[in-house]
Amino acid sequence: MLIDEELTLKKLEIFLAFMRTGNLARAAVELQTSNVSVHRAIHSLESALRCPLFKHEGRNLTPLESAYVLEERAQKLIQDVVATVELTRQAAGFSAARFKLGSLYSLTIKTVPQLIMGLKLRRSELNIDLIMGSNIDLFY
């Protein structure tokens, strides 16, 4: 089965907010969006999944068993995606607690101190490892 392009992580996050709050208005406030946007996302999600998630009782949406199954699995999916993004960023050297900075000796008088101070001002929790050497040493 191919995943429908209408099924997005954002819609799953909106769905989870609705399930958590139990109300379109409260979900909209939590997400800082409109009631209509939340309702459209939920309706679009039902369309993408090709099955109903809620029983429509007037203006109220009552979750069906399918909504509870989706809620449980979507929570795990969102947690996995967040963890995957964090691990990917760490592997690339972004958002890690430690930053390795390689520098040529000639740059350590003016440029590197300014760079380090700028980094510390923006991210005070960041630990910076300064490695100085020649081009060949830094390449390896």
Secondary structure, 3 states (H helix, E strand, C coil): CCCCCCCCHHHHHHHHHHHHHCCHHHHHHHHCCCHHHHHHHHHHHHHHHCCCCEEEECCEEEECHHHHHHHHHHHHHHHHHHHHHHHHHHHCCCCCCEEEEEECHHHCCCHHHHHHHHHHHHCCCCEEEEEECCHHHHHC
